Amino acid sequence: MSLFNCVDREIGRFGSQVQIVQDGRRIETRAFVEPLRYRNKIYIGGEYRMLGMQRREKYLYVGKSAHRLTENKSVIESHGEKYLVKRCETYYVKDTPVYEWAILVPYGEDRKDEYETDAV
């Protein structure tokens, strides 16, 4: 069994039911959506959230590579919550896409982008 088939099968087997909404389409699929904890702070700007201060929670998405996401456009719905895709990448092994990876923020909140641009 190829790595692609194994990853795709395990996401389908253990991932949660999610809906991806983009370009007026709704796609039903399975994926992992989990909070990024403090141990992951290097990936989310290195800031701890102070109690009573501005909400800065972020979530990690890992889903099937067949469903590509678009930054600041794709919305993920899971367990009654909605999230906006802020950053996304496709993970490849050689030239084969294996899974889609994204950083999500709660949908509907006015948020500035806390990531540095890739522009030089």
Long-range contacts (C-beta under 8 A, 24 or more apart in sequence): 2-96, 3-93, 3-96, 3-98, 4-65, 4-93, 4-96, 4-97, 4-98, 7-98, 7-99, 8-64, 8-65, 8-66, 8-99, 11-62, 11-63, 11-64, 11-99, 12-64, 15-62, 15-63, 16-78, 16-79, 17-78, 18-63, 18-76, 18-77, 18-78, 19-76, 19-77, 19-78, 20-63, 20-67, 20-69, 20-74, 20-75, 20-76, 21-74, 21-75, 21-76, 21-77, 22-69, 22-70, 22-73, 22-74, 22-75, 23-73, 27-67, 29-63, 29-64, 29-67, 30-63, 30-64, 31-61, 31-62, 31-63, 31-64, 31-76, 31-78, 32-60, 32-61, 32-62, 32-63, 33-59, 33-60, 33-61, 33-76, 33-78, 33-79, 33-83, 33-104, 34-59, 34-60, 35-59, 35-60, 36-60, 36-103, 43-103, 44-103, 44-114, 45-114, 45-115, 47-114, 55-106, 55-109, 56-114, 57-105, 57-106, 58-86, 58-103, 58-104, 58-105, 59-83, 59-103, 59-104, 59-105, 60-101, 60-102, 60-103, 60-104, 61-85, 61-88, 61-100, 61-101, 61-102, 61-103, 61-104, 62-99, 62-100, 62-101, 63-99, 63-100, 63-102, 64-99, 64-100, 65-90, 65-91, 65-97, 65-98, 65-99, 65-100, 67-100, 68-100, 69-100, 69-102, 74-102, 75-107, 76-102, 76-104, 81-106, 81-107, 82-106, 82-107, 82-108, 83-107, 86-111, 86-113, 86-115, 87-115
